[in-house]
Amino acid sequence: MSIEKAVAIGLAGNEISKKITGTDEVSAGRTTVAVGYGAVLGAAAAETIAVGAAFLVGGATAPVTVPLAIAGGVIAGIASLFD
């Protein structure tokens, strides 16, 4: 997991929350949506990375997936509070 990937995923989750809620105002609902989508995007991105890595080296993928999903959700939530 790299910090740059986590930030990009978190900001994407924040932007998705704006489109889904139809507003860019700070609210608990939009923050919840941002955290959820940031985590989903993080898990999806990590799974894509992990599947490729597992294919190449045949190792476990959980150590990559969980931190990226958590970081994406946390960054999305923080970003949604400062728009």
VMD Tcl script that draws the C-alpha trace (Angstrom):
set ca {
  {0.00 0.00 0.00}
  {1.29 3.44 -0.82}
  {0.11 6.67 0.69}
  {-0.43 8.16 -2.77}
  {-2.84 5.35 -3.68}
  {-4.72 5.69 -0.39}
  {-5.10 9.46 -0.86}
  {-6.30 9.08 -4.45}
  {-8.81 6.42 -3.42}
  {-10.03 8.50 -0.48}
  {-10.52 11.59 -2.62}
  {-12.39 9.52 -5.20}
  {-14.68 8.22 -2.45}
  {-15.33 11.80 -1.38}
  {-16.21 12.84 -4.93}
  {-18.56 9.88 -5.30}
  {-20.31 10.90 -2.08}
  {-20.93 14.37 -3.53}
  {-22.56 12.87 -6.62}
  {-24.67 10.38 -4.68}
  {-25.95 12.87 -2.10}
  {-26.26 15.70 -4.62}
  {-24.53 18.19 -2.36}
  {-21.05 19.17 -1.28}
  {-22.15 20.42 2.13}
  {-20.70 18.74 5.19}
  {-23.13 16.28 6.77}
  {-23.05 13.00 8.65}
  {-24.84 11.29 5.78}
  {-22.34 12.40 3.16}
  {-19.44 11.45 5.43}
  {-20.95 7.99 5.88}
  {-21.30 7.57 2.12}
  {-17.75 8.84 1.57}
  {-16.27 6.42 4.12}
  {-18.20 3.51 2.65}
  {-17.22 4.20 -0.92}
  {-13.62 4.98 0.02}
  {-13.38 1.59 1.72}
  {-15.02 -0.19 -1.22}
  {-12.71 1.49 -3.71}
  {-9.70 0.68 -1.51}
  {-10.70 -2.97 -1.27}
  {-11.32 -3.16 -5.01}
  {-7.99 -1.53 -5.85}
  {-6.11 -3.70 -3.37}
  {-7.81 -6.83 -4.65}
  {-6.70 -5.97 -8.17}
  {-3.15 -5.46 -6.93}
  {-3.31 -8.53 -4.69}
  {-4.64 -10.84 -7.39}
  {-1.75 -9.89 -9.63}
  {0.75 -10.36 -6.81}
  {-0.76 -13.69 -5.75}
  {-0.64 -14.87 -9.34}
  {3.02 -13.98 -9.60}
  {4.27 -15.20 -6.22}
  {1.43 -17.34 -4.87}
  {1.14 -15.52 -1.51}
  {-1.54 -14.27 0.83}
  {-3.37 -11.09 -0.14}
  {-5.04 -9.94 3.11}
  {-2.06 -7.86 4.28}
  {-2.56 -5.60 1.23}
  {-6.36 -5.47 1.00}
  {-7.31 -4.50 4.55}
  {-4.94 -1.53 5.07}
  {-5.79 0.04 1.71}
  {-9.53 -0.32 2.33}
  {-9.23 1.23 5.79}
  {-6.98 4.06 4.60}
  {-9.29 4.82 1.66}
  {-12.29 5.02 3.98}
  {-10.55 7.18 6.57}
  {-9.21 9.63 3.99}
  {-12.60 9.84 2.27}
  {-14.26 10.59 5.61}
  {-11.75 13.28 6.49}
  {-11.99 14.83 3.03}
  {-15.78 14.97 3.28}
  {-15.51 17.04 6.46}
  {-13.43 19.78 4.85}
  {-15.19 20.45 1.55}
}
mol new
graphics top color blue
foreach p $ca { graphics top sphere $p radius 0.5 }
foreach p [lrange $ca 0 end-1] q [lrange $ca 1 end] { graphics top cylinder $p $q radius 0.2 }
display resetview
